[in-house]
Amino acid sequence: MRNMKKAIPKFNDEAEEFEFWSSSGPGADSTGYLDWSQARRTKLPNLRPTLRTISVRLSVAMIEDLKILANQRDVPYQSLLKVFLAERLAEERKLKKAG
C-alpha cells in the first residue's frame, strides 16, 4: 500500500501479531502503518479461523434438548450449538449498533 508511515514488523507467531495489533499493543492505531484510503475489500476463501477449545457446563436437560434438535436437523449437537451461538452474537451486534 502507498503512503505507509512505518514498516509493519515481522512476527514470530500469531500470538505475537495479535498482541501487536490488539487495543493494548503498539499497533493499536493502524493508521500509523497503513494508508486505509487505498484499501480494497477482498475475499479469503481458504482462511480458517483460529479455534480455541472451551468447557461450558450445561444442564443435562439443555444438552438433551440440543441433541433432539440436532438430530431433527441431522447435524452434530456441538455444531448446532455453534450455529445458535453465532446467530445470537450477530443479533447482539445488531442491537448494539442500533442503540
N, CA, C and O atoms as a GROMACS GRO file, in nm:
protein
  396
    1MET      N    1   0.083  -0.118   0.000
    1MET     CA    2   0.000   0.000   0.000
    1MET      C    3   0.088   0.125   0.000
    1MET      O    4   0.198   0.124   0.056
    2ARG      N    5   0.040   0.228  -0.061
    2ARG     CA    6   0.114   0.353  -0.067
    2ARG      C    7   0.104   0.430   0.064
    2ARG      O    8   0.015   0.405   0.146
    3ASN      N    9   0.197   0.523   0.083
    3ASN     CA   10   0.196   0.613   0.196
    3ASN      C   11   0.206   0.543   0.331
    3ASN      O   12   0.153   0.592   0.431
    4MET      N   13   0.274   0.428   0.335
    4MET     CA   14   0.293   0.362   0.463
    4MET      C   15   0.391   0.444   0.545
    4MET      O   16   0.500   0.478   0.497
    5LYS      N   17   0.355   0.477   0.666
    5LYS     CA   18   0.436   0.562   0.750
    5LYS      C   19   0.544   0.483   0.823
    5LYS      O   20   0.657   0.529   0.836
    6LYS      N   21   0.508   0.364   0.872
    6LYS     CA   22   0.601   0.279   0.946
    6LYS      C   23   0.597   0.140   0.884
    6LYS      O   24   0.495   0.097   0.831
    7ALA      N   25   0.708   0.071   0.892
    7ALA     CA   26   0.712  -0.067   0.842
    7ALA      C   27   0.643  -0.159   0.943
    7ALA      O   28   0.665  -0.147   1.063
    8ILE      N   29   0.560  -0.249   0.894
    8ILE     CA   30   0.495  -0.348   0.980
    8ILE      C   31   0.601  -0.450   1.018
    8ILE      O   32   0.667  -0.506   0.930
    9PRO      N   33   0.618  -0.476   1.148
    9PRO     CA   34   0.722  -0.570   1.190
    9PRO      C   35   0.692  -0.713   1.147
    9PRO      O   36   0.578  -0.747   1.117
   10LYS      N   37   0.794  -0.796   1.146
   10LYS     CA   38   0.778  -0.940   1.121
   10LYS      C   39   0.742  -1.005   1.254
   10LYS      O   40   0.799  -0.972   1.358
   11PHE      N   41   0.648  -1.097   1.250
   11PHE     CA   42   0.601  -1.162   1.372
   11PHE      C   43   0.646  -1.308   1.373
   11PHE      O   44   0.650  -1.373   1.268
   12ASN      N   45   0.678  -1.359   1.491
   12ASN     CA   46   0.721  -1.499   1.505
   12ASN      C   47   0.603  -1.594   1.507
   12ASN      O   48   0.615  -1.710   1.467
   13ASP      N   49   0.488  -1.545   1.553
   13ASP     CA   50   0.369  -1.631   1.558
   13ASP      C   51   0.244  -1.544   1.566
   13ASP      O   52   0.251  -1.422   1.578
   14GLU      N   53   0.129  -1.610   1.558
   14GLU     CA   54   0.002  -1.539   1.559
   14GLU      C   55  -0.022  -1.465   1.691
   14GLU      O   56  -0.078  -1.356   1.691
   15ALA      N   57   0.021  -1.524   1.802
   15ALA     CA   58   0.003  -1.460   1.932
   15ALA      C   59   0.080  -1.328   1.939
   15ALA      O   60   0.029  -1.229   1.992
   16GLU      N   61   0.200  -1.326   1.885
   16GLU     CA   62   0.280  -1.203   1.884
   16GLU      C   63   0.214  -1.096   1.797
   16GLU      O   64   0.210  -0.979   1.834
   17GLU      N   65   0.162  -1.137   1.682
   17GLU     CA   66   0.094  -1.043   1.594
   17GLU      C   67  -0.034  -0.991   1.660
   17GLU      O   68  -0.064  -0.872   1.651
   18PHE      N   69  -0.109  -1.079   1.724
   18PHE     CA   70  -0.230  -1.038   1.793
   18PHE      C   71  -0.199  -0.934   1.900
   18PHE      O   72  -0.268  -0.833   1.910
   19GLU      N   73  -0.097  -0.957   1.977
   19GLU     CA   74  -0.059  -0.862   2.082
   19GLU      C   75  -0.023  -0.726   2.022
   19GLU      O   76  -0.059  -0.622   2.077
   20PHE      N   77   0.046  -0.727   1.910
   20PHE     CA   78   0.086  -0.603   1.845
   20PHE      C   79  -0.035  -0.522   1.800
   20PHE      O   80  -0.043  -0.402   1.823
   21TRP      N   81  -0.132  -0.591   1.734
   21TRP     CA   82  -0.246  -0.520   1.677
   21TRP      C   83  -0.360  -0.502   1.776
   21TRP      O   84  -0.455  -0.428   1.746
   22SER      N   85  -0.354  -0.566   1.892
   22SER     CA   86  -0.464  -0.554   1.989
   22SER      C   87  -0.471  -0.413   2.045
   22SER      O   88  -0.379  -0.333   2.027
   23SER      N   89  -0.581  -0.383   2.111
   23SER     CA   90  -0.602  -0.247   2.160
   23SER      C   91  -0.497  -0.204   2.261
   23SER      O   92  -0.479  -0.084   2.283
   24SER      N   93  -0.428  -0.298   2.322
   24SER     CA   94  -0.326  -0.261   2.420
   24SER      C   95  -0.185  -0.260   2.360
   24SER      O   96  -0.090  -0.217   2.425
   25GLY      N   97  -0.171  -0.308   2.236
   25GLY     CA   98  -0.039  -0.317   2.174
   25GLY      C   99   0.002  -0.189   2.105
   25GLY      O  100  -0.079  -0.098   2.089
   26PRO      N  101   0.130  -0.182   2.063
   26PRO     CA  102   0.181  -0.062   1.996
   26PRO      C  103   0.117  -0.037   1.860
   26PRO      O  104   0.120   0.076   1.811
   27GLY      N  105   0.060  -0.137   1.798
   27GLY     CA  106  -0.002  -0.122   1.667
   27GLY      C  107  -0.151  -0.095   1.674
   27GLY      O  108  -0.222  -0.108   1.575
   28ALA      N  109  -0.199  -0.056   1.793
   28ALA     CA  110  -0.343  -0.037   1.812
   28ALA      C  111  -0.401   0.062   1.711
   28ALA      O  112  -0.515   0.045   1.667
   29ASP      N  113  -0.326   0.164   1.674
   29ASP     CA  114  -0.370   0.259   1.573
   29ASP      C  115  -0.301   0.224   1.442
   29ASP      O  116  -0.187   0.265   1.418
   30SER      N  117  -0.370   0.149   1.359
   30SER     CA  118  -0.310   0.101   1.234
   30SER      C  119  -0.286   0.211   1.132
   30SER      O  120  -0.215   0.190   1.034
   31THR      N  121  -0.342   0.330   1.154
   31THR     CA  122  -0.322   0.438   1.057
   31THR      C  123  -0.175   0.481   1.052
   31THR      O  124  -0.133   0.543   0.954
   32GLY      N  125  -0.098   0.449   1.154
   32GLY     CA  126   0.044   0.478   1.150
   32GLY      C  127   0.121   0.382   1.060
   32GLY      O  128   0.238   0.405   1.029
   33TYR      N  129   0.056   0.273   1.019
   33TYR     CA  130   0.120   0.169   0.939
   33TYR      C  131   0.060   0.154   0.800
   33TYR      O  132   0.128   0.112   0.707
   34LEU      N  133  -0.067   0.186   0.786
   34LEU     CA  134  -0.138   0.162   0.660
   34LEU      C  135  -0.211   0.286   0.613
   34LEU      O  136  -0.258   0.366   0.694
   35ASP      N  137  -0.219   0.302   0.483
   35ASP     CA  138  -0.298   0.408   0.424
   35ASP      C  139  -0.433   0.347   0.387
   35ASP      O  140  -0.449   0.289   0.280
   36TRP      N  141  -0.530   0.360   0.477
   36TRP     CA  142  -0.659   0.295   0.459
   36TRP      C  143  -0.739   0.351   0.342
   36TRP      O  144  -0.834   0.288   0.297
   37SER      N  145  -0.702   0.468   0.292
   37SER     CA  146  -0.774   0.522   0.176
   37SER      C  147  -0.744   0.438   0.051
   37SER      O  148  -0.818   0.446  -0.047
   38GLN      N  149  -0.638   0.360   0.055
   38GLN     CA  150  -0.602   0.274  -0.058
   38GLN      C  151  -0.653   0.130  -0.041
   38GLN      O  152  -0.628   0.045  -0.126
   39ALA      N  153  -0.724   0.103   0.069
   39ALA     CA  154  -0.769  -0.033   0.099
   39ALA      C  155  -0.875  -0.080   0.001
   39ALA      O  156  -0.954   0.000  -0.049
   40ARG      N  157  -0.876  -0.209  -0.025
   40ARG     CA  158  -0.978  -0.272  -0.110
   40ARG      C  159  -1.031  -0.394  -0.038
   40ARG      O  160  -0.957  -0.463   0.031
   41ARG      N  161  -1.161  -0.420  -0.055
   41ARG     CA  162  -1.220  -0.542   0.003
   41ARG      C  163  -1.170  -0.662  -0.075
   41ARG      O  164  -1.149  -0.656  -0.196
   42THR      N  165  -1.150  -0.771  -0.003
   42THR     CA  166  -1.108  -0.894  -0.068
   42THR      C  167  -1.170  -1.013   0.003
   42THR      O  168  -1.210  -1.003   0.119
   43LYS      N  169  -1.177  -1.122  -0.064
   43LYS     CA  170  -1.226  -1.247  -0.005
   43LYS      C  171  -1.108  -1.340   0.015
   43LYS      O  172  -1.019  -1.348  -0.070
   44LEU      N  173  -1.108  -1.408   0.127
   44LEU     CA  174  -1.002  -1.504   0.158
   44LEU      C  175  -1.068  -1.641   0.179
   44LEU      O  176  -1.092  -1.681   0.293
   45PRO      N  177  -1.097  -1.711   0.070
   45PRO     CA  178  -1.175  -1.834   0.080
   45PRO      C  179  -1.107  -1.947   0.156
   45PRO      O  180  -1.175  -2.036   0.208
   46ASN      N  181  -0.977  -1.946   0.165
   46ASN     CA  182  -0.907  -2.056   0.233
   46ASN      C  183  -0.865  -2.021   0.375
   46ASN      O  184  -0.800  -2.100   0.442
   47LEU      N  185  -0.903  -1.901   0.421
   47LEU     CA  186  -0.867  -1.860   0.556
   47LEU      C  187  -0.952  -1.935   0.657
   47LEU      O  188  -1.075  -1.934   0.649
   48ARG      N  189  -0.887  -1.998   0.750
   48ARG     CA  190  -0.959  -2.073   0.852
   48ARG      C  191  -0.944  -1.998   0.985
   48ARG      O  192  -0.833  -1.959   1.022
   49PRO      N  193  -1.054  -1.978   1.055
   49PRO     CA  194  -1.045  -1.905   1.182
   49PRO      C  195  -0.967  -1.985   1.286
   49PRO      O  196  -0.968  -2.108   1.287
   50THR      N  197  -0.900  -1.913   1.374
   50THR     CA  198  -0.831  -1.977   1.484
   50THR      C  199  -0.935  -2.028   1.582
   50THR      O  200  -1.026  -1.955   1.619
   51LEU      N  201  -0.923  -2.152   1.623
   51LEU     CA  202  -1.019  -2.213   1.714
   51LEU      C  203  -0.956  -2.233   1.851
   51LEU      O  204  -0.836  -2.255   1.864
   52ARG      N  205  -1.038  -2.225   1.951
   52ARG     CA  206  -0.994  -2.250   2.088
   52ARG      C  207  -1.099  -2.338   2.154
   52ARG      O  208  -1.218  -2.310   2.145
   53THR      N  209  -1.055  -2.443   2.219
   53THR     CA  210  -1.144  -2.533   2.290
   53THR      C  211  -1.178  -2.472   2.425
   53THR      O  212  -1.090  -2.425   2.497
   54ILE      N  213  -1.307  -2.475   2.459
   54ILE     CA  214  -1.350  -2.427   2.590
   54ILE      C  215  -1.440  -2.532   2.654
   54ILE      O  216  -1.487  -2.623   2.588
   55SER      N  217  -1.461  -2.518   2.783
   55SER     CA  218  -1.555  -2.603   2.854
   55SER      C  219  -1.672  -2.518   2.900
   55SER      O  220  -1.654  -2.410   2.956
   56VAL      N  221  -1.791  -2.567   2.876
   56VAL     CA  222  -1.912  -2.498   2.919
   56VAL      C  223  -1.998  -2.600   2.993
   56VAL      O  224  -2.025  -2.708   2.942
   57ARG      N  225  -2.040  -2.564   3.112
   57ARG     CA  226  -2.127  -2.653   3.189
   57ARG      C  227  -2.272  -2.621   3.154
   57ARG      O  228  -2.319  -2.508   3.173
   58LEU      N  229  -2.342  -2.722   3.104
   58LEU     CA  230  -2.483  -2.708   3.068
   58LEU      C  231  -2.563  -2.813   3.143
   58LEU      O  232  -2.511  -2.920   3.176
   59SER      N  233  -2.688  -2.782   3.169
   59SER     CA  234  -2.773  -2.881   3.237
   59SER      C  235  -2.794  -3.000   3.144
   59SER      O  236  -2.788  -2.988   3.022
   60VAL      N  237  -2.819  -3.114   3.204
   60VAL     CA  238  -2.845  -3.236   3.127
   60VAL      C  239  -2.966  -3.215   3.038
   60VAL      O  240  -2.967  -3.257   2.922
   61ALA      N  241  -3.069  -3.149   3.091
   61ALA     CA  242  -3.190  -3.125   3.013
   61ALA      C  243  -3.161  -3.038   2.891
   61ALA      O  244  -3.213  -3.064   2.782
   62MET      N  245  -3.077  -2.936   2.907
   62MET     CA  246  -3.043  -2.850   2.795
   62MET      C  247  -2.967  -2.928   2.688
   62MET      O  248  -2.992  -2.910   2.568
   63ILE      N  249  -2.875  -3.012   2.729
   63ILE     CA  250  -2.799  -3.093   2.633
   63ILE      C  251  -2.892  -3.190   2.560
   63ILE      O  252  -2.879  -3.209   2.440
   64GLU      N  253  -2.984  -3.250   2.632
   64GLU     CA  254  -3.078  -3.344   2.569
   64GLU      C  255  -3.167  -3.270   2.467
   64GLU      O  256  -3.192  -3.321   2.358
   65ASP      N  257  -3.215  -3.152   2.504
   65ASP     CA  258  -3.294  -3.074   2.408
   65ASP      C  259  -3.212  -3.039   2.285
   65ASP      O  260  -3.261  -3.048   2.172
   66LEU      N  261  -3.089  -3.001   2.306
   66LEU     CA  262  -3.000  -2.967   2.195
   66LEU      C  263  -2.976  -3.089   2.105
   66LEU      O  264  -2.976  -3.076   1.983
   67LYS      N  265  -2.958  -3.205   2.165
   67LYS     CA  266  -2.938  -3.327   2.087
   67LYS      C  267  -3.061  -3.362   2.005
   67LYS      O  268  -3.050  -3.408   1.892
   68ILE      N  269  -3.179  -3.341   2.062
   68ILE     CA  270  -3.303  -3.369   1.989
   68ILE      C  271  -3.314  -3.277   1.868
   68ILE      O  272  -3.343  -3.322   1.758
   69LEU      N  273  -3.291  -3.147   1.890
   69LEU     CA  274  -3.297  -3.052   1.779
   69LEU      C  275  -3.192  -3.083   1.673
   69LEU      O  276  -3.219  -3.076   1.553
   70ALA      N  277  -3.073  -3.119   1.717
   70ALA     CA  278  -2.966  -3.151   1.623
   70ALA      C  279  -3.000  -3.275   1.542
   70ALA      O  280  -2.975  -3.280   1.422
   71ASN      N  281  -3.058  -3.374   1.608
   71ASN     CA  282  -3.098  -3.497   1.540
   71ASN      C  283  -3.203  -3.468   1.433
   71ASN      O  284  -3.200  -3.526   1.325
   72GLN      N  285  -3.298  -3.378   1.464
   72GLN     CA  286  -3.401  -3.340   1.367
   72GLN      C  287  -3.341  -3.273   1.244
   72GLN      O  288  -3.394  -3.283   1.134
   73ARG      N  289  -3.228  -3.204   1.264
   73ARG     CA  290  -3.161  -3.133   1.154
   73ARG      C  291  -3.048  -3.216   1.092
   73ARG      O  292  -2.985  -3.174   0.995
   74ASP      N  293  -3.024  -3.333   1.149
   74ASP     CA  294  -2.919  -3.425   1.103
   74ASP      C  295  -2.781  -3.359   1.107
   74ASP      O  296  -2.703  -3.368   1.012
   75VAL      N  297  -2.752  -3.293   1.219
   75VAL     CA  298  -2.620  -3.232   1.241
   75VAL      C  299  -2.573  -3.270   1.380
   75VAL      O  300  -2.655  -3.301   1.466
   76PRO      N  301  -2.443  -3.267   1.406
   76PRO     CA  302  -2.393  -3.290   1.541
   76PRO      C  303  -2.440  -3.179   1.636
   76PRO      O  304  -2.451  -3.064   1.595
   77TYR      N  305  -2.467  -3.215   1.760
   77TYR     CA  306  -2.521  -3.115   1.852
   77TYR      C  307  -2.423  -3.003   1.882
   77TYR      O  308  -2.464  -2.890   1.907
   78GLN      N  309  -2.291  -3.033   1.881
   78GLN     CA  310  -2.193  -2.926   1.903
   78GLN      C  311  -2.198  -2.824   1.789
   78GLN      O  312  -2.185  -2.704   1.812
   79SER      N  313  -2.218  -2.872   1.668
   79SER     CA  314  -2.228  -2.782   1.552
   79SER      C  315  -2.352  -2.695   1.562
   79SER      O  316  -2.347  -2.576   1.532
   80LEU      N  317  -2.462  -2.754   1.603
   80LEU     CA  318  -2.585  -2.677   1.619
   80LEU      C  319  -2.569  -2.572   1.729
   80LEU      O  320  -2.618  -2.459   1.715
   81LEU      N  321  -2.501  -2.607   1.835
   81LEU     CA  322  -2.475  -2.510   1.942
   81LEU      C  323  -2.394  -2.392   1.890
   81LEU      O  324  -2.421  -2.278   1.926
   82LYS      N  325  -2.294  -2.418   1.805
   82LYS     CA  326  -2.214  -2.310   1.747
   82LYS      C  327  -2.300  -2.221   1.657
   82LYS      O  328  -2.284  -2.099   1.656
   83VAL      N  329  -2.392  -2.281   1.581
   83VAL     CA  330  -2.481  -2.204   1.495
   83VAL      C  331  -2.570  -2.114   1.580
   83VAL      O  332  -2.585  -1.995   1.552
   84PHE      N  333  -2.629  -2.171   1.686
   84PHE     CA  334  -2.714  -2.091   1.774
   84PHE      C  335  -2.636  -1.977   1.837
   84PHE      O  336  -2.686  -1.864   1.846
   85LEU      N  337  -2.516  -2.003   1.880
   85LEU     CA  338  -2.434  -1.901   1.943
   85LEU      C  339  -2.396  -1.792   1.843
   85LEU      O  340  -2.401  -1.674   1.876
   86ALA      N  341  -2.359  -1.831   1.722
   86ALA     CA  342  -2.323  -1.734   1.619
   86ALA      C  343  -2.442  -1.645   1.584
   86ALA      O  344  -2.427  -1.524   1.566
   87GLU      N  345  -2.561  -1.705   1.574
   87GLU     CA  346  -2.681  -1.627   1.543
   87GLU      C  347  -2.709  -1.526   1.653
   87GLU      O  348  -2.742  -1.410   1.625
   88ARG      N  349  -2.696  -1.567   1.778
   88ARG     CA  350  -2.723  -1.477   1.890
   88ARG      C  351  -2.619  -1.364   1.896
   88ARG      O  352  -2.654  -1.250   1.925
   89LEU      N  353  -2.495  -1.397   1.870
   89LEU     CA  354  -2.391  -1.294   1.868
   89LEU      C  355  -2.418  -1.190   1.759
   89LEU      O  356  -2.401  -1.071   1.782
   90ALA      N  357  -2.460  -1.236   1.642
   90ALA     CA  358  -2.494  -1.144   1.533
   90ALA      C  359  -2.611  -1.054   1.573
   90ALA      O  360  -2.612  -0.935   1.544
   91GLU      N  361  -2.708  -1.112   1.639
   91GLU     CA  362  -2.824  -1.036   1.686
   91GLU      C  363  -2.781  -0.930   1.788
   91GLU      O  364  -2.827  -0.816   1.782
   92GLU      N  365  -2.696  -0.967   1.880
   92GLU     CA  366  -2.648  -0.873   1.981
   92GLU      C  367  -2.567  -0.759   1.917
   92GLU      O  368  -2.577  -0.644   1.960
   93ARG      N  369  -2.486  -0.791   1.815
   93ARG     CA  370  -2.410  -0.687   1.746
   93ARG      C  371  -2.504  -0.588   1.678
   93ARG      O  372  -2.479  -0.468   1.681
   94LYS      N  373  -2.611  -0.639   1.616
   94LYS     CA  374  -2.709  -0.551   1.551
   94LYS      C  375  -2.775  -0.460   1.655
   94LYS      O  376  -2.793  -0.341   1.630
   95LEU      N  377  -2.811  -0.515   1.770
   95LEU     CA  378  -2.872  -0.435   1.876
   95LEU      C  379  -2.777  -0.328   1.926
   95LEU      O  380  -2.819  -0.215   1.954
   96LYS      N  381  -2.652  -0.362   1.937
   96LYS     CA  382  -2.551  -0.266   1.985
   96LYS      C  383  -2.536  -0.151   1.886
   96LYS      O  384  -2.527  -0.035   1.926
   97LYS      N  385  -2.535  -0.183   1.755
   97LYS     CA  386  -2.523  -0.079   1.653
   97LYS      C  387  -2.646   0.010   1.650
   97LYS      O  388  -2.635   0.131   1.629
   98ALA      N  389  -2.764  -0.048   1.672
   98ALA     CA  390  -2.888   0.028   1.668
   98ALA      C  391  -2.901   0.119   1.790
   98ALA      O  392  -2.964   0.225   1.783
   99GLY      N  393  -2.843   0.078   1.900
   99GLY     CA  394  -2.859   0.154   2.025
   99GLY      C  395  -2.752   0.247   2.047
   99GLY      O  396  -2.751   0.319   2.147
   0.00000   0.00000   0.00000
